[in-house]
Amino acid sequence: MEIRYLSAPLRSRLPRAQLLAVALGGSLLLAGCAGDPPKAEMAVTEQAVNAAETAGALEYAPLELKTAREKFDAAQKAEQNKEYDKAQRLAEQAEWDARVAERKAQAAKAQRMLQDAQQGVQELREESLRNAN
């Protein structure tokens, strides 16, 4: 099979309206793909919120977790109302808020563990000094 390109004289004979229609149709087809429900992003966001909760964000990052939940709820409502672009945007924001909450909770837990370890070392030093006397 041989592919032949349109020669310049043939291209000039095609009405500009047809070329415009083809271009417009292609762009509408691509735009239609953007109107799909953001199922993958919603699932990722839900997982991020759950991970933040598991990490202890309710105790260590309650404000960030609350913000993530509120944005996720708003994203779900937007999705139900077929406002897919808005749902996508809110789900992405909620995901990042949840990730911030998760990291903040992890950092707070690590800080607590460090303080506990330092206190344990201090107690051991004090005990060894008492036993030395």
C-alpha positions as CSV (number, residue, x, y, z in Angstrom):
1,M,0.0,0.0,0.0
2,E,1.4,3.3,-1.0
3,I,0.7,6.6,0.8
4,R,0.4,9.6,-1.3
5,Y,0.3,13.1,-0.1
6,L,-1.9,15.7,-1.5
7,S,-0.2,17.8,-4.1
8,A,-0.2,21.6,-3.8
9,P,-2.8,22.1,-6.5
10,L,-5.2,19.6,-4.9
11,R,-4.8,21.1,-1.5
12,S,-5.6,24.5,-2.8
13,R,-8.8,23.0,-4.3
14,L,-10.1,21.7,-0.9
15,P,-12.4,24.3,0.5
16,R,-11.0,25.9,3.6
17,A,-14.3,25.2,5.3
18,Q,-13.7,21.5,5.0
19,L,-10.2,21.8,6.5
20,L,-11.6,23.9,9.3
21,A,-14.3,21.4,9.9
22,V,-11.8,18.6,10.2
23,A,-9.6,20.5,12.5
24,L,-12.5,21.6,14.7
25,G,-13.9,18.1,14.8
26,G,-10.5,16.7,15.9
27,S,-10.2,19.3,18.7
28,L,-13.8,18.6,19.8
29,L,-13.0,14.9,19.9
30,L,-9.9,15.6,22.1
31,A,-11.9,18.0,24.3
32,G,-14.5,15.3,24.8
33,C,-11.9,13.0,26.4
34,A,-11.3,15.7,29.0
35,G,-14.9,15.5,30.1
36,D,-14.6,12.0,31.5
37,P,-15.1,11.4,35.3
38,P,-11.8,11.5,37.1
39,K,-12.1,8.0,38.5
40,A,-8.4,7.3,38.8
41,E,-7.7,10.6,40.6
42,M,-10.6,10.0,43.0
43,A,-9.2,6.6,43.9
44,V,-5.7,7.9,44.4
45,T,-7.1,10.7,46.6
46,E,-9.2,8.3,48.7
47,Q,-6.1,6.2,49.2
48,A,-4.0,9.2,50.2
49,V,-6.6,10.3,52.8
50,N,-6.7,6.7,54.2
51,A,-2.9,6.7,54.3
52,A,-2.9,9.9,56.2
53,E,-5.4,8.6,58.7
54,T,-3.4,5.4,59.2
55,A,-0.2,7.5,59.7
56,G,-1.9,9.3,62.6
57,A,-2.9,12.5,61.0
58,L,-6.0,12.8,63.1
59,E,-3.7,13.2,66.1
60,Y,-0.7,15.0,64.6
61,A,-2.1,16.9,61.6
62,P,-5.8,17.3,62.2
63,L,-6.2,20.6,60.3
64,E,-4.5,19.2,57.2
65,L,-6.5,16.0,57.3
66,K,-9.8,18.0,57.8
67,T,-8.9,20.2,54.8
68,A,-8.1,17.1,52.7
69,R,-11.4,15.4,53.7
70,E,-13.4,18.6,52.9
71,K,-11.9,19.0,49.5
72,F,-12.4,15.3,48.7
73,D,-16.0,15.5,49.7
74,A,-16.4,18.6,47.5
75,A,-14.7,16.6,44.6
76,Q,-17.2,13.8,45.1
77,K,-20.1,16.2,44.9
78,A,-18.7,17.9,41.8
79,E,-18.2,14.5,40.2
80,Q,-21.9,13.6,41.0
81,N,-22.9,16.9,39.4
82,K,-20.8,16.0,36.3
83,E,-18.5,18.9,36.9
84,Y,-15.5,16.8,36.0
85,D,-12.9,19.5,35.7
86,K,-13.8,20.9,39.1
87,A,-13.8,17.4,40.6
88,Q,-10.4,16.7,39.1
89,R,-8.9,19.9,40.5
90,L,-10.4,19.4,44.0
91,A,-9.3,15.7,44.1
92,E,-5.7,16.8,43.2
93,Q,-5.8,19.4,46.0
94,A,-7.2,17.0,48.4
95,E,-4.6,14.4,47.6
96,W,-1.8,16.9,48.2
97,D,-3.4,18.0,51.5
98,A,-3.6,14.4,52.6
99,R,0.0,13.8,51.7
100,V,1.1,16.8,53.7
101,A,-1.0,15.5,56.6
102,E,0.6,12.1,56.3
103,R,4.2,13.5,56.2
104,K,3.4,15.8,59.1
105,A,2.1,12.9,61.2
106,Q,5.2,10.8,60.3
107,A,7.5,13.7,61.2
108,A,5.7,14.2,64.5
109,K,5.9,10.4,65.3
110,A,9.6,10.4,64.5
111,Q,10.2,13.5,66.7
112,R,8.3,11.7,69.6
113,M,10.5,8.6,69.1
114,L,13.6,10.7,69.1
115,Q,12.6,12.4,72.3
116,D,11.7,9.1,73.9
117,A,15.1,7.7,72.9
118,Q,16.9,10.8,74.3
119,Q,15.0,10.5,77.5
120,G,15.9,6.8,77.8
121,V,19.6,7.7,77.2
122,Q,19.4,10.4,79.9
123,E,17.8,8.0,82.4
124,L,20.5,5.4,81.7
125,R,23.2,8.0,82.3
126,E,21.7,9.1,85.6
127,E,21.3,5.4,86.6
128,S,25.0,4.7,85.8
129,L,26.1,7.8,87.7
130,R,24.1,6.6,90.8
131,N,25.6,3.2,90.6
132,A,29.1,4.5,90.2
133,N,28.9,6.3,93.6
